[in-house]
C-alpha cells in the first residue's frame, strides 16, 4: 500500500519502529550485543562501512567479529533521525552519527582526550519482513574523520 493511503497511526507506527531500529543498532553495538545487533538486519541485507560492502546477515555479523571487539569501547551519539515512509513495507531514512571510540582500560574506554572518531550519517533502507521491520541496507557516509596517527 502506498504511503499516501496509510493512516496516520500506521505511518506513526512505521516511523516509530524504524527509529527504534536506529537506536537499537547503536545500543547493541555499544554494549557488545553483536548477535542482537546483527538481528536488526534482514537476512539479505547490505551494510556499507568505510567502503566495505557486507551482504547478508551472516556477513554483516562476521564483519564485527574482530579480535579487538572487547578491547575497544564505543559510543554512538545519534541525531536528526528522519524517516520517509514509502509504503506499508518500505521506508528510507537518514541518521546523524557522532562516534567515539577508545581502548578499554579496566573495562572502561580511556583516552588522554576524547574526540569523535567519526562524524557522518547513516543512509538507511528499511523493509518489513516476516520478522518485522529490519534494515534492508545501511550505509555510513562520513563527513569528518579523525586522522590516524
C-alpha positions, 0 to 999 in steps of 0.5 A: 500500500502506498504511503499516501493511503496509510493512516496516520497511526500506521505511518506513526507506527512505521516511523516509530519502529524504524527509529527504534531500529536506529537506536537499537543498532547503536545500543547493541553495538555499544554494549557488545550485543553483536548477535542482537545487533546483527538481528536488526538486519534482514537476512539479505541485507547490505551494510556499507562501512568505510567502503566495505560492502557486507551482504547478508546477515551472516556477513554483516555479523562476521564483519564485527567479529574482530579480535579487538571487539572487547578491547575497544569501547564505543559510543554512538551519539545519534541525531536528526533521525528522519524517516520517509515512509514509502509504503506499508513495507518500505521506508528510507531514512537518514541518521546523524552519527557522532562516534567515539571510540577508545581502548578499554582500560579496566573495562572502561574506554580511556583516552588522554582526550576524547574526540569523535572518531567519526562524524557522518550519517547513516543512509538507511533502507528499511523493509518489513519482513516476516520478522518485522521491520529490519534494515534492508541496507545501511550505509555510513557516509562520513563527513569528518574523520579523525586522522590516524596517527 
